[in-house]
Amino acid sequence: MRDLSAIRIVLVGTTDSGNIGAAARAMKTMGLSDLALVDPREFPSDKAVARASGAGDVLERALVVERVEDAIADCNLVMGASARLRAITVPADTPRETATRIATLPDDSRIALLFGREKTGLTNAELDLCQRLIHVPANPEYSSLNLAMAVQVMAYELRQTLLAPGVETPSDVPPATQAAMDGLFEHLERALIHLRYLNPDNPRLLMRRLRRLFHRATPDSDEVNLLRGVLTKIERCTPPQRD
């Protein structure tokens, strides 16, 4: 894939509108234009326009939604920026590795890159929506990047990799969209409750682990439909389990 317009930068819960403008500027300098804002504290904002410094068109076209799911529903690959260790290991790539991974996707793919709140980043629930993480290998003694810096680093690597001569895209079908994957996970959870394999009152980490498993497999839409067909058959042929 070589189309920068297919990459969406998603800013989640941004508290300082100036950072939204600075991120828009970072995007435009590298040829990115698709910006989504999830529950920003203040937007539209004169401060954002001032910090955008000529990238006001990116702000004007920005998608503003209340939930992360609404910003990524049509995307085939979702990756989240994170610097924190998690209870469950999630595959993590550097920005350069992320760009290389995106370059191998089919041309009709859509990609979302999530960046979290300035102080707390993305929540575990939001990271559960991501197939992989993005980690900037900064100075371990002072690894703090502000939001616009992180977007700039990622945008630079995308431009350098996707627009480099000789980048080839394999002829393959894109992964299923996030909306299709969410439908699969909801169906899987219902089936597991039906079988009493999953206790909804004490789910522990089962669904999170299963999400990670399927995200690593990156099924396409036909494979998701196949899996859901199996789940439907299980539900129809297996009586509800009782105590």
HUJO-V685179 format. One record per residue. RES is the residue in one letter. BURIAL is # if it has 16 or more other ideal C-beta (glycine too) atoms within 10 Angstrom, else .. Layout:
RES:BURIAL
RES:BURIAL
This chain:
M:#
R:.
D:.
L:#
S:.
A:#
I:#
R:#
I:#
V:#
L:#
V:#
G:#
T:#
T:.
D:#
S:#
G:#
N:#
I:#
G:#
A:#
A:#
A:#
R:#
A:#
M:#
K:#
T:.
M:#
G:.
L:#
S:#
D:#
L:#
A:#
L:#
V:#
D:#
P:#
R:.
E:.
F:#
P:.
S:#
D:.
K:#
A:#
V:#
A:.
R:#
A:#
S:.
G:.
A:#
G:#
D:.
V:#
L:#
E:.
R:.
A:#
L:.
V:.
V:#
E:.
R:.
V:#
E:.
D:.
A:#
I:#
A:#
D:.
C:#
N:#
L:#
V:#
M:#
G:#
A:#
S:#
A:#
R:.
L:.
R:.
A:.
I:.
T:.
V:#
P:.
A:#
D:#
T:.
P:#
R:#
E:#
T:#
A:#
T:.
R:#
I:#
A:#
T:.
L:#
P:.
D:.
D:.
S:#
R:#
I:#
A:#
L:#
L:#
F:#
G:#
R:#
E:.
K:.
T:.
G:#
L:#
T:.
N:.
A:.
E:#
L:#
D:#
L:#
C:#
Q:#
R:#
L:#
I:#
H:#
V:#
P:.
A:.
N:.
P:.
E:.
Y:.
S:.
S:.
L:.
N:.
L:#
A:#
M:#
A:#
V:#
Q:#
V:#
M:#
A:#
Y:#
E:#
L:#
R:#
Q:.
T:#
L:#
L:.
A:.
P:.
G:.
V:.
E:.
T:.
P:.
S:.
D:.
V:.
P:#
P:#
A:#
T:#
Q:#
A:.
A:#
M:#
D:#
G:.
L:#
F:#
E:.
H:#
L:#
E:#
R:.
A:#
L:#
I:.
H:#
L:.
R:.
Y:.
L:#
N:.
P:.
D:.
N:.
P:.
R:.
L:.
L:.
M:#
R:#
R:.
L:#
R:#
R:#
L:.
F:#
H:#
R:.
A:.
T:#
P:#
D:#
S:.
D:.
E:#
V:#
N:.
L:.
L:#
R:#
G:.
V:.
L:#
T:.
K:.
I:.
E:.
R:.
C:.
T:.
P:.
P:.
Q:.
R:.
D:.
